Amino acid sequence: MPVIEIEDLSFGWSAGLEPLLEIDQLSIQTGEKVFIEGPSGSGKSTLLNLLAGVLLPQRGEVRVLNQAMTARGNADRDRFRADHIGVIFQM
């Protein structure tokens, strides 16, 4: 079972602008190591915030530990993040 699954993800800061991130599909298995790289402003931190449920995509689904982050309310995502995800914010 994958620990992270992304399907048809699209995220942008404004509806009128071109999306910052578009990911057709991503699946990361237990024990798999992934390196994320790219220039400043390419969406690395945005992707991590989407995986943690801090942000929600405009389209698509983000699943972590078989839980749909997009189907959870704010408080439920906060509890899930506190129990399962470590986040160190940049700011």
GIPE-V707858 format. One record per residue. N is the residue number from 1. RES is the residue in one small letter. SS is DSSP state (H for helix, E for strand, - for the rest). PSI is psi in whole degrees, -180 to 180 (* if undefined). D_CENTER is the distance of its C-alpha to the mean C-alpha in Angstrom with 2 decimals. Layout:
n	res	ss	psi	d_center
N	RES	SS	PSI	D_CENTER
N	RES	SS	PSI	D_CENTER
//
This chain:
n	res	ss	psi	d_center
1	m	-	132	17.55
2	p	E	147	14.13
3	v	E	-25	12.02
4	i	E	132	8.75
5	e	E	132	9.12
6	i	E	134	7.77
7	e	E	126	10.69
8	d	E	42	11.92
9	l	E	136	8.87
10	s	E	130	10.40
11	f	E	134	9.72
12	g	-	155	12.73
13	w	-	-22	14.33
14	s	-	141	17.39
15	a	-	-30	18.39
16	g	-	-14	21.29
17	l	-	160	19.62
18	e	-	141	18.20
19	p	-	144	14.38
20	l	-	-40	12.83
21	l	E	136	10.27
22	e	E	119	11.31
23	i	E	116	10.36
24	d	E	-49	12.92
25	q	E	140	12.01
26	l	E	132	10.50
27	s	E	125	11.80
28	i	E	124	12.16
29	q	E	160	15.20
30	t	-	131	16.56
31	g	-	-11	18.22
32	e	-	140	16.74
33	k	-	136	16.18
34	v	-	134	13.91
35	f	-	126	14.75
36	i	-	122	12.69
37	e	-	158	15.29
38	g	-	165	16.23
39	p	-	164	18.29
40	s	-	134	17.68
41	g	-	5	15.83
42	s	-	-9	14.18
43	g	-	12	10.53
44	k	H	-52	9.83
45	s	H	-35	9.21
46	t	H	-43	7.32
47	l	H	-46	4.73
48	l	H	-38	5.20
49	n	H	-33	5.44
50	l	H	-42	2.59
51	l	H	-35	2.46
52	a	H	-8	5.77
53	g	-	11	6.37
54	v	-	-37	8.17
55	l	-	155	7.35
56	l	-	142	7.60
57	p	-	157	7.98
58	q	-	-28	11.70
59	r	E	148	11.82
60	g	E	-175	10.47
61	e	E	140	8.89
62	v	E	120	5.95
63	r	E	131	8.22
64	v	E	126	8.57
65	l	-	41	12.31
66	n	-	22	13.22
67	q	E	126	12.05
68	a	E	110	10.51
69	m	H	-32	8.28
70	t	H	-17	9.56
71	a	H	-4	13.02
72	r	-	148	13.27
73	g	-	172	15.07
74	n	H	-50	14.45
75	a	H	-39	16.79
76	d	H	-40	15.53
77	r	H	-39	11.92
78	d	H	-45	13.83
79	r	H	-44	16.00
80	f	H	-44	13.43
81	r	H	-43	11.78
82	a	H	-35	15.45
83	d	H	-26	16.47
84	h	H	-14	13.89
85	i	-	133	11.60
86	g	-	126	13.32
87	v	-	128	12.18
88	i	-	111	14.71
89	f	-	148	14.35
90	q	-	-29	16.02
91	m	-	*	18.34
//
